[in-house]
Amino acid sequence: MIKTLSIGQASYDIYVSVDEYPKEGDKLRFINKIGCGGGTACNVAYMLAKWGISSTFAGVVGNDVYGNRVRKELETAGVDTRYVETSYEKDTVLSFVLVDSKNKMSTSFDVADEFVKLKKFDFDFQPDLIVLDGNDTYASKSTIERFPKAVTILRATRFNQDIANLALKVNYLICSLDFVSGHLKMPIDSSNVSALVNAYTELRSRYEHQNIIITLGNNGAMYMVDDQIKISPSLKMEVVDTSGCGDIFTGAFSYGIANNFTLEKSIKYGNIAAGLATRVIGGRISISKLDEVNKIYEKNNWPFYWLFTTFRFTWWN
C-alpha cells in the first residue's frame, strides 16, 4: 500500500454562523457553534485516511483540550499520529471562523502565540507521497531531501520567500490567487481571462519543472497539459460555506496522485470534493465520502472545460 506523509500546521477550528458581519463595538454571544480540527496538511492527512490511504501526519499541538481533540480526530480516522508532537510551552492554534449566512462569505481569525515547528522528523518509513502546507519549511525541505524518490505536493496559500523556495523543490504546486499575486507583486482579476493566462504564464516561467495548479474558487482550477493552459470547472452547488475547500481540493487531488490518476482526473476529483464541501459549515466535517465523489465523476465525466493557450481562448464542449 502506498504510504503518505503530511507535514504542517494543526489547529482547532470553531465556526459560527452570523446573519451579517459584526460592526465595530458589537457584543455578540453565540450559542450554536461547530468545532473540528483544522490546518491544511492536517486536513489532508485526515481525508486520505478516511478515503483508505495509509496516512501519517507530522505537526505540533499544545498540551490542552484542543490538542487532545485534534489528536483523537486523527486517530479515529486511522491517521498515524506518532509524529504529532506536543508543545508544553505553546497552546494549540485556534481558528475562529464567522460564516455570513447571507453572502456565504467566511472570515477567519487565527489565534496563536507563534507557529511551533517540529523538533524531530526522523521518520522510520519511506513515504511514497509527501504533502506540505508550507508552514514548517525547514522540516519540509529536510524531508524532501531525505526521501528524493517520493512524489511531493505543496499547497501554497500565501507568499513568502521561504515558501517560494520550497515550491522549487516539489513536483506539484497547488497555489491560491493570493500566493500568485503576492509572488508576482500585482493584483489579479479572477474574472479576467487574459490576466489569469498572463499570471499563469509568468508563474510558469519561475517554476519550469513543477506541475502548477492555481485554485480559483467558484471558477475551478487552472493548470497546464501539453503546453495548453486549461481550467477545470468547479462543481456547482448551493453554497453554505466555502471555508476549508482549498484543503479538501488538495486532499482529493493528493488521493488521485497517490492512485496514479492523470493530472486532469486528480484535479477533477479535487473540484468535486471541494464543491460538495460547500454544502456544510465547517472544514474537516464537510469532507464527503469517496463513494459520492466517485459516482459524480463517473456520471458526469466532466465533458467540458475551458482551454487556453497564450494566443487564443476557446470554449470546449
Helices and strands as residue ranges (DSSP letters): E 3-7, E 11-18, E 34-38, H 40-50, E 54-62, H 65-77, E 80-87, E 93-100, E 106-111, E 129-132, H 137-146, E 151-156, H 161-167, E 172-176, H 177-184, H 193-206, E 211-215, G 217-219, E 221-225, E 228-232, H 245-258, H 263-277, G 284-286, H 290-300, E 305-308, E 313-316
